[in-house]
Amino acid sequence: MGFTFDDVNAAKGKATRLAEIERLTAVEPRNAELIEPFLGGEEVNNSPTHAHHRYAINFLDLPLCRKCDGPGWLALTDDQRREALRQGIVAHDYPREVAADWPDLLAIVERLVKPERLKQSDEGGKRLWWRYLRPREEMYRAIEDLPDVLVINCGATPHMMFAQVPSNQVFAHSLFVFSTGGMAQFCTLQSRVHEIWARSFTSTLEDRLRYAASDCFETFPLPDGFDDSVAMSSAGQAYLSHRAALMVARNQGMTPTYNRFHDPQDSAEDITDLRRLHAAMDDAVLRAYGWDDLADRAAPEFLTEETEDDHSYQGRLFWPAPFRDELLARLLKLNEERAAEERQG
């Protein structure tokens, strides 16, 4: 948390107050270059617009300081460069920019991050104390050209809820980030079809889901053409647009919205329409698999302790157990077929 500007943790001495950003950028406008929006699972689940309210200092992969006291590589003469190369020093050893070029930000990280890093057993974390410990550079490379991504809170969450958010943010470890954010993919992942798979194979805390990519997504047999299906794109966009408008109008995030979604006593028009649009997504996904017979019979019910044995589904508007079992059996068979195809190359 020492990298962040966060009033709650600043009060505990673990972060910097948000107001300090204004002072830092006024003193040195260049400080704004390395202060980025910071998004966590709490904001995704509870902000009506999934908006960040925190920022983070991000030194990326910058070296701490230059290896020599002289000028940078580009300022060296040809003779100086030849001598450097003879000594085994290359251009990378003379970086154009280093963390020390932002002394105000480096001082914050040195005060709040470095002491904690030096207590850890991770040698890389100790040595590179001004950088993120697990930066996930491959993820940021994958999303750098995308305007938006899909995210899900991978901590214990009461409902399986995907959100579309801007990609130009620092994402907390509490989020799983999808490198494509198309509406057909959103439709697939937000559907009850995918939720059955996720709840069958990932861990839970009581009835709360812990979405793990290795268990929920990498093994999930996606329908053919899931990324460019017109039917799924249309259903996903209609659902997402309505949900977004509903949350803004009610000033509620996804968690209270889905509490209403699963409440049989809530018959307000906005939530009734959301339920209808969710069923339309499910229908599009089932038909994308070619399972029209299931699509024709899909009928979610408000499940109770009397009608449902699995506590994960009690109190939810979902398909009853026999239908879930039939659908899961087909998904497992498809998973097995896909695995056999992969083994055959």
C-alpha positions as CSV (number, residue, x, y, z in Angstrom):
1,M,0.0,0.0,0.0
2,G,3.0,2.3,0.3
3,F,2.8,3.0,-3.4
4,T,-0.8,4.3,-3.2
5,F,-2.5,7.5,-2.6
6,D,-5.4,6.3,-0.4
7,D,-6.9,8.3,2.5
8,V,-8.1,5.3,4.4
9,N,-4.6,3.7,4.5
10,A,-2.9,7.1,4.9
11,A,-4.7,7.4,8.2
12,K,-3.0,4.2,9.3
13,G,0.4,5.5,8.1
14,K,0.6,3.0,5.2
15,A,-0.2,5.2,2.3
16,T,-0.2,8.9,1.2
17,R,-3.2,11.2,1.3
18,L,-4.9,11.9,-2.0
19,A,-4.6,15.6,-1.5
20,E,-0.8,15.2,-1.8
21,I,-1.1,14.5,-5.5
22,E,-2.1,18.1,-6.2
23,R,0.9,19.4,-4.3
24,L,3.3,17.0,-5.9
25,T,2.1,17.9,-9.4
26,A,2.1,21.6,-8.7
27,V,5.7,21.5,-7.4
28,E,6.8,19.3,-10.4
29,P,4.3,18.7,-13.2
30,R,6.4,15.7,-14.4
31,N,5.3,13.8,-11.2
32,A,2.0,13.2,-12.9
33,E,3.7,10.9,-15.4
34,L,4.2,8.2,-12.9
35,I,1.0,8.6,-10.8
36,E,-1.7,6.3,-12.3
37,P,-5.3,5.3,-11.4
38,F,-5.4,2.3,-9.1
39,L,-8.4,-0.1,-9.3
40,G,-9.2,-2.8,-6.8
41,G,-12.0,-5.4,-6.3
42,E,-13.9,-3.2,-3.8
43,E,-14.3,-0.4,-6.4
44,V,-15.4,-2.9,-9.1
45,N,-18.0,-4.5,-6.9
46,N,-19.4,-1.4,-5.1
47,S,-18.9,1.7,-7.2
48,P,-21.9,2.4,-9.5
49,T,-19.5,3.2,-12.3
50,H,-16.6,0.9,-11.2
51,A,-14.6,4.1,-10.8
52,H,-11.3,4.2,-9.0
53,H,-10.8,6.5,-6.0
54,R,-7.2,5.7,-5.4
55,Y,-3.9,6.3,-7.3
56,A,-0.5,4.6,-7.3
57,I,3.1,5.5,-8.0
58,N,4.3,3.3,-10.8
59,F,8.1,3.2,-11.6
60,L,7.5,0.4,-14.1
61,D,10.8,-1.3,-14.8
62,L,13.0,1.8,-14.4
63,P,16.4,1.4,-12.8
64,L,16.9,3.2,-9.5
65,C,19.8,5.4,-10.8
66,R,22.4,5.6,-13.5
67,K,25.4,3.3,-13.2
68,C,27.8,6.2,-13.9
69,D,28.0,9.8,-12.7
70,G,28.5,11.1,-16.3
71,P,26.0,11.9,-19.0
72,G,23.5,9.5,-20.5
73,W,24.5,7.2,-23.4
74,L,23.1,9.5,-26.1
75,A,25.2,12.4,-24.8
76,L,28.5,10.4,-25.0
77,T,31.0,11.0,-27.8
78,D,31.8,8.3,-30.2
79,D,35.1,7.6,-28.5
80,Q,33.4,7.4,-25.1
81,R,30.9,4.9,-26.5
82,R,33.6,2.8,-28.0
83,E,35.5,2.7,-24.7
84,A,32.3,1.8,-22.9
85,L,31.6,-1.0,-25.3
86,R,35.2,-2.2,-24.9
87,Q,34.6,-2.5,-21.2
88,G,31.4,-4.4,-21.7
89,I,29.1,-1.5,-20.9
90,V,26.1,-1.2,-23.3
91,A,23.5,1.5,-24.0
92,H,21.1,-0.1,-21.5
93,D,23.6,0.7,-18.8
94,Y,23.0,4.4,-19.5
95,P,19.2,4.6,-19.3
96,R,17.5,7.7,-20.5
97,E,15.3,7.8,-17.4
98,V,15.7,6.4,-13.9
99,A,13.5,6.4,-10.8
100,A,15.8,8.9,-9.2
101,D,14.6,11.4,-11.8
102,W,11.4,11.7,-9.8
103,P,12.9,12.4,-6.3
104,D,9.6,13.4,-4.7
105,L,7.9,10.1,-5.6
106,L,11.0,8.1,-4.8
107,A,11.1,9.6,-1.4
108,I,7.5,8.4,-0.7
109,V,8.3,4.9,-1.8
110,E,11.6,4.8,0.1
111,R,9.7,5.9,3.3
112,L,6.6,3.6,3.0
113,V,7.7,0.7,0.9
114,K,11.4,0.0,1.4
115,P,11.3,-0.8,5.1
116,E,8.6,-3.4,4.5
117,R,10.5,-4.9,1.6
118,L,13.7,-5.3,3.6
119,K,11.8,-7.4,6.1
120,Q,10.7,-9.9,3.4
121,S,12.6,-13.0,2.4
122,D,12.1,-12.2,-1.4
123,E,15.6,-11.1,-2.5
124,G,14.2,-9.5,-5.7
125,G,11.8,-7.5,-3.6
126,K,14.6,-6.3,-1.4
127,R,16.9,-5.4,-4.3
128,L,14.2,-3.7,-6.4
129,W,12.3,-2.1,-3.6
130,W,11.0,0.8,-5.7
131,R,9.2,-1.5,-8.2
132,Y,6.1,-3.6,-7.8
133,L,6.9,-7.0,-6.4
134,R,4.7,-8.8,-9.0
135,P,4.2,-6.3,-11.9
136,R,2.6,-8.8,-14.3
137,E,4.2,-7.0,-17.3
138,E,2.9,-9.7,-19.7
139,M,-0.7,-8.7,-18.7
140,Y,-0.1,-5.0,-19.4
141,R,1.5,-5.8,-22.7
142,A,-1.5,-7.8,-23.7
143,I,-4.0,-5.0,-22.9
144,E,-1.9,-1.9,-23.9
145,D,-3.8,-1.4,-27.2
146,L,-7.3,-2.1,-25.8
147,P,-9.5,0.7,-24.6
148,D,-11.4,-1.5,-22.2
149,V,-11.0,-4.9,-20.4
150,L,-13.2,-7.2,-18.5
151,V,-12.5,-7.7,-14.8
152,I,-13.8,-9.8,-11.9
153,N,-13.1,-9.6,-8.2
154,C,-11.2,-12.8,-7.5
155,G,-11.5,-12.5,-3.7
156,A,-14.5,-13.9,-1.9
157,T,-17.5,-12.2,-3.6
158,P,-21.2,-12.9,-3.1
159,H,-22.1,-13.0,-6.8
160,M,-20.2,-13.7,-10.0
161,M,-20.1,-10.2,-11.5
162,F,-18.0,-9.1,-14.5
163,A,-17.4,-5.4,-15.3
164,Q,-16.0,-3.5,-18.2
165,V,-13.4,-0.9,-17.2
166,P,-10.8,1.3,-18.9
167,S,-7.5,-0.5,-19.5
168,N,-5.2,2.4,-18.6
169,Q,-5.1,1.7,-14.9
170,V,-3.0,-0.2,-12.3
171,F,-5.0,-3.2,-11.3
172,A,-4.8,-4.7,-7.8
173,H,-4.0,-8.3,-7.2
174,S,-7.7,-8.7,-6.1
175,L,-8.8,-8.5,-9.8
176,F,-8.5,-11.0,-12.7
177,V,-8.2,-9.1,-16.0
178,F,-9.3,-10.4,-19.4
179,S,-7.2,-9.2,-22.3
180,T,-10.3,-9.0,-24.6
181,G,-13.4,-7.1,-23.6
182,G,-15.8,-7.8,-26.4
183,M,-19.5,-8.0,-25.6
184,A,-19.8,-11.6,-26.9
185,Q,-17.2,-12.6,-24.3
186,F,-18.9,-10.6,-21.6
187,C,-22.2,-12.4,-22.5
188,T,-20.5,-15.8,-22.2
189,L,-18.7,-15.1,-18.9
190,Q,-21.6,-13.4,-17.2
191,S,-24.1,-16.1,-18.2
192,R,-25.4,-18.8,-15.9
193,V,-23.7,-21.3,-18.1
194,H,-20.3,-20.1,-17.1
195,E,-21.4,-19.6,-13.5
196,I,-22.3,-23.3,-13.2
197,W,-18.8,-24.2,-14.3
198,A,-17.2,-21.7,-12.0
199,R,-19.1,-22.7,-8.9
200,S,-18.4,-26.4,-9.7
201,F,-14.6,-26.1,-9.9
202,T,-13.4,-23.1,-8.0
203,S,-13.2,-22.6,-4.2
204,T,-15.8,-20.8,-2.1
205,L,-15.9,-19.1,1.3
206,E,-19.3,-20.1,2.7
207,D,-21.5,-19.3,-0.4
208,R,-19.1,-16.6,-1.7
209,L,-17.2,-17.3,-4.9
210,R,-13.4,-17.2,-5.2
211,Y,-13.0,-16.9,-9.0
212,A,-9.7,-18.5,-10.0
213,A,-8.7,-18.2,-13.6
214,S,-6.9,-21.6,-13.6
215,D,-10.1,-23.3,-12.4
216,C,-12.9,-21.2,-13.9
217,F,-11.6,-19.9,-17.2
218,E,-8.7,-21.8,-18.6
219,T,-10.7,-25.1,-18.4
220,F,-14.0,-23.7,-19.5
221,P,-15.0,-25.0,-23.0
222,L,-16.1,-21.8,-24.7
223,P,-18.7,-21.9,-27.4
224,D,-17.5,-21.8,-31.0
225,G,-17.4,-18.2,-32.2
226,F,-17.8,-16.8,-28.7
227,D,-15.7,-13.7,-29.5
228,D,-17.6,-12.5,-32.6
229,S,-21.2,-13.9,-32.3
230,V,-23.7,-11.2,-33.3
231,A,-26.4,-12.7,-31.1
232,M,-24.2,-12.9,-28.0
233,S,-22.8,-9.4,-28.7
234,S,-26.2,-7.9,-28.9
235,A,-27.5,-9.7,-25.8
236,G,-24.3,-8.8,-23.8
237,Q,-24.5,-5.1,-24.8
238,A,-28.2,-4.8,-24.0
239,Y,-27.6,-6.3,-20.6
240,L,-24.5,-4.3,-19.8
241,S,-26.0,-1.0,-20.9
242,H,-29.2,-1.6,-18.8
243,R,-27.2,-2.7,-15.7
244,A,-24.9,0.4,-16.0
245,A,-27.9,2.8,-16.3
246,L,-29.7,1.0,-13.4
247,M,-26.7,1.3,-11.1
248,V,-26.1,5.0,-11.8
249,A,-29.8,5.7,-11.3
250,R,-29.9,3.9,-8.0
251,N,-26.4,5.0,-7.0
252,Q,-25.6,1.4,-6.2
253,G,-22.8,-0.9,-7.2
254,M,-23.0,-4.5,-8.4
255,T,-23.2,-6.2,-5.0
256,P,-26.4,-4.5,-3.9
257,T,-27.8,-4.6,-7.5
258,Y,-27.4,-8.4,-7.6
259,N,-28.8,-8.7,-4.1
260,R,-31.9,-7.1,-5.6
261,F,-31.6,-9.4,-8.6
262,H,-31.9,-12.5,-6.4
263,D,-34.6,-11.1,-4.1
264,P,-38.0,-12.5,-4.9
265,Q,-39.7,-9.6,-3.1
266,D,-38.1,-7.1,-5.4
267,S,-40.4,-6.6,-8.4
268,A,-39.3,-3.1,-9.5
269,E,-39.3,-2.6,-13.2
270,D,-35.6,-2.0,-13.5
271,I,-34.6,-5.2,-11.8
272,T,-37.3,-7.2,-13.6
273,D,-35.8,-6.0,-16.9
274,L,-32.3,-7.0,-15.8
275,R,-33.6,-10.5,-15.0
276,R,-35.2,-10.7,-18.5
277,L,-32.0,-9.5,-20.2
278,H,-29.9,-12.0,-18.2
279,A,-32.2,-14.8,-19.4
280,A,-31.7,-13.5,-23.0
281,M,-27.9,-13.7,-22.5
282,D,-28.3,-17.3,-21.3
283,D,-30.4,-18.2,-24.3
284,A,-27.9,-16.7,-26.7
285,V,-25.0,-18.7,-25.1
286,L,-26.9,-22.0,-25.0
287,R,-27.8,-21.7,-28.6
288,A,-24.2,-20.8,-29.5
289,Y,-23.3,-24.2,-28.2
290,G,-26.0,-25.7,-30.4
291,W,-28.0,-26.7,-27.4
292,D,-31.4,-25.4,-28.5
293,D,-33.2,-28.1,-26.5
294,L,-31.7,-26.7,-23.3
295,A,-32.4,-23.1,-24.4
296,D,-36.0,-24.0,-24.9
297,R,-36.3,-25.4,-21.4
298,A,-34.2,-22.9,-19.5
299,A,-36.3,-21.4,-16.7
300,P,-34.6,-19.8,-13.7
301,E,-36.4,-20.0,-10.4
302,F,-36.0,-18.4,-7.0
303,L,-34.3,-21.3,-5.2
304,T,-34.9,-21.8,-1.4
305,E,-33.7,-24.2,1.3
306,E,-36.9,-26.3,0.5
307,T,-36.2,-26.5,-3.2
308,E,-32.4,-26.6,-3.3
309,D,-29.9,-28.7,-1.5
310,D,-26.7,-26.9,-2.6
311,H,-26.3,-23.9,-0.3
312,S,-24.3,-22.1,-3.0
313,Y,-27.5,-21.7,-5.0
314,Q,-30.0,-21.2,-2.2
315,G,-31.4,-17.7,-2.2
316,R,-30.6,-17.2,-5.9
317,L,-32.6,-16.8,-9.1
318,F,-31.1,-19.8,-10.9
319,W,-31.8,-23.0,-12.8
320,P,-32.9,-25.9,-10.6
321,A,-30.4,-28.8,-9.9
322,P,-31.6,-31.3,-12.5
323,F,-31.2,-28.7,-15.3
324,R,-27.8,-27.6,-13.9
325,D,-26.6,-31.3,-13.8
326,E,-27.6,-31.9,-17.4
327,L,-25.9,-28.7,-18.5
328,L,-22.7,-29.5,-16.5
329,A,-22.6,-33.0,-18.0
330,R,-22.6,-31.5,-21.5
331,L,-19.9,-29.0,-20.6
332,L,-17.7,-31.8,-19.1
333,K,-18.1,-33.9,-22.3
334,L,-17.2,-30.9,-24.4
335,N,-14.2,-30.2,-22.2
336,E,-13.1,-33.8,-22.7
337,E,-13.5,-33.6,-26.5
338,R,-11.5,-30.3,-26.6
339,A,-8.7,-31.9,-24.5
340,A,-8.5,-34.9,-26.8
341,E,-8.2,-32.5,-29.8
342,E,-5.4,-30.6,-28.1
343,R,-3.5,-33.8,-27.4
344,Q,-3.8,-34.7,-31.1
345,G,-2.3,-31.4,-32.1
